[in-house]
Amino acid sequence: MRILGIDPGSRFTGFGVIEVTGDRAVAIRYGVIKAGTGEFPERLGIIFSGICKLIGECQPAEVAIETVFVSRNAGSALKLGQARGAAICAAISLGLSVSEYAPRSVKQAIVGRGGADKVQVQHMVMALLQLTDKLQEDAADALAVALCHQHTQQTLNRMQRMQRT
């Protein structure tokens, strides 16, 4: 099964596609959709088109996306929410289900601490996927979201099997 993880951003949207076989995950493709610094509606269009193209090329079965992290700047949070919306609409328009994960949940699943920093997440993603090339932060975050989804789904499946026995 392939999972597309998305770390949304209004200028840089990270993506990571993993292939899951049993308990093992392998990175298939990862990188960043560069929406640039142009007019905001055009940037949303770039994100939408980029996610659609990526889904067409990689054929994921499921999509996982990080929820909005609200800091002090409400304007930034609104833009981030709109970037998330563009990515979610792209996946839904192509018939894929979308699961959402809070940043703390992703960090907890990958590093074991919800307050982990980006360097720790990057390091663990590289270790878990046995990657040797340095990852861009946004791509590492997107792969972390995909791995969080894999872990969550496997845990839910185990719980369902235990309930049936």
C-alpha positions as CSV (number, residue, x, y, z in Angstrom):
1,M,0.0,0.0,0.0
2,R,1.2,3.5,-0.8
3,I,0.7,6.5,1.4
4,L,1.1,10.1,0.5
5,G,2.1,12.3,3.4
6,I,1.7,16.1,3.0
7,D,3.2,18.9,5.1
8,P,1.2,21.9,3.8
9,G,2.7,25.4,3.4
10,S,1.7,28.4,1.4
11,R,5.1,28.7,-0.2
12,F,6.6,25.2,0.2
13,T,4.4,22.1,0.5
14,G,6.3,19.0,1.5
15,F,5.3,15.6,0.2
16,G,6.5,12.1,0.8
17,V,5.2,8.8,-0.6
18,I,6.0,5.6,1.2
19,E,5.3,2.0,0.1
20,V,4.2,-0.2,3.0
21,T,4.7,-4.0,3.0
22,G,3.8,-5.6,6.3
23,D,5.6,-3.6,9.0
24,R,8.2,-2.2,6.6
25,A,8.1,1.2,4.9
26,V,10.2,2.4,2.0
27,A,10.4,5.9,0.7
28,I,9.2,6.0,-3.0
29,R,9.4,9.7,-3.7
30,Y,9.7,12.9,-1.6
31,G,10.3,16.6,-2.1
32,V,8.7,20.0,-2.1
33,I,6.1,21.6,-4.2
34,K,7.4,25.2,-4.6
35,A,4.4,27.5,-4.8
36,G,6.7,30.6,-4.8
37,T,5.9,34.1,-3.7
38,G,3.4,35.2,-6.3
39,E,-0.3,36.1,-5.8
40,F,-1.9,33.8,-3.2
41,P,-4.7,32.4,-5.3
42,E,-2.1,31.3,-7.9
43,R,0.0,29.6,-5.2
44,L,-3.1,27.6,-4.1
45,G,-3.5,26.5,-7.7
46,I,0.1,25.4,-7.8
47,I,-0.4,23.3,-4.7
48,F,-3.6,21.8,-6.0
49,S,-2.1,21.0,-9.4
50,G,1.1,19.7,-7.8
51,I,-0.7,17.3,-5.5
52,C,-3.0,16.1,-8.4
53,K,0.1,15.4,-10.6
54,L,1.9,13.6,-7.8
55,I,-1.1,11.4,-7.1
56,G,-1.4,10.5,-10.8
57,E,2.3,9.6,-11.0
58,C,2.7,7.7,-7.6
59,Q,-0.8,6.2,-7.3
60,P,-1.1,6.3,-3.4
61,A,-4.0,4.4,-1.8
62,E,-4.3,6.9,1.0
63,V,-3.3,10.4,1.9
64,A,-2.3,11.8,5.3
65,I,-1.9,15.5,6.0
66,E,-0.8,17.6,9.0
67,T,-3.3,19.8,10.7
68,V,-2.8,23.5,11.1
69,F,-0.4,24.6,13.8
70,V,-1.7,27.9,15.2
71,S,1.0,30.2,16.4
72,R,0.8,33.9,17.2
73,N,0.2,35.1,13.6
74,A,-3.5,34.5,12.7
75,G,-2.8,35.6,9.1
76,S,-0.2,32.8,8.7
77,A,-2.5,30.3,10.2
78,L,-5.3,31.2,7.7
79,K,-2.9,30.9,4.7
80,L,-1.7,27.6,6.0
81,G,-5.3,26.4,6.4
82,Q,-6.0,27.4,2.8
83,A,-2.9,25.6,1.6
84,R,-4.1,22.5,3.4
85,G,-7.5,22.9,1.8
86,A,-6.0,23.0,-1.7
87,A,-4.1,19.8,-1.0
88,I,-7.1,18.1,0.6
89,C,-9.3,19.1,-2.3
90,A,-6.8,17.7,-4.8
91,A,-6.8,14.3,-3.0
92,I,-10.6,14.2,-2.5
93,S,-11.2,15.2,-6.2
94,L,-9.2,12.1,-7.2
95,G,-11.2,9.8,-4.9
96,L,-8.7,9.3,-2.1
97,S,-9.5,9.3,1.6
98,V,-7.6,11.8,3.7
99,S,-6.5,11.4,7.3
100,E,-5.4,14.3,9.4
101,Y,-2.8,14.3,12.2
102,A,-1.8,17.0,14.7
103,P,1.9,18.0,14.6
104,R,2.3,16.7,18.2
105,S,0.9,13.3,17.2
106,V,3.3,13.0,14.3
107,K,6.3,13.9,16.5
108,Q,5.1,11.4,19.1
109,A,4.8,8.6,16.6
110,I,8.2,9.3,15.0
111,V,10.4,10.5,17.8
112,G,8.5,9.4,20.9
113,R,8.1,13.0,22.1
114,G,5.3,15.4,21.0
115,G,7.7,18.3,21.6
116,A,10.5,17.1,19.4
117,D,12.2,19.6,17.1
118,K,12.6,19.5,13.3
119,V,16.1,18.1,13.5
120,Q,15.0,15.2,15.6
121,V,12.1,14.4,13.3
122,Q,14.5,14.6,10.3
123,H,17.0,12.3,11.9
124,M,14.4,9.7,12.8
125,V,12.7,9.8,9.4
126,M,16.1,9.1,7.8
127,A,16.8,6.3,10.2
128,L,13.3,4.7,9.9
129,L,13.4,4.8,6.1
130,Q,17.1,4.1,5.8
131,L,17.8,7.3,3.8
132,T,21.4,8.5,3.4
133,D,20.8,11.8,1.6
134,K,19.9,14.9,3.7
135,L,16.2,15.7,3.6
136,Q,14.7,19.1,3.2
137,E,12.7,19.9,6.3
138,D,9.3,20.0,4.6
139,A,9.9,16.7,2.8
140,A,11.1,15.1,6.1
141,D,7.9,16.4,7.8
142,A,5.7,15.0,5.0
143,L,7.4,11.6,5.3
144,A,6.9,11.7,9.0
145,V,3.1,12.3,8.5
146,A,3.0,9.3,6.1
147,L,4.9,7.1,8.7
148,C,2.5,8.3,11.5
149,H,-0.4,7.2,9.3
150,Q,1.2,3.8,8.7
151,H,1.8,3.4,12.4
152,T,-1.8,4.5,13.3
153,Q,-3.4,2.2,10.8
154,Q,-1.3,-0.8,11.8
155,T,-2.2,-0.2,15.5
156,L,-5.9,0.1,14.6
157,N,-5.8,-3.1,12.6
158,R,-4.1,-5.0,15.5
159,M,-6.7,-3.7,17.9
160,Q,-9.5,-4.9,15.6
161,R,-8.0,-8.3,15.3
162,M,-7.6,-8.6,19.0
163,Q,-11.3,-7.6,19.5
164,R,-12.4,-10.4,17.1
165,T,-10.6,-13.1,19.0
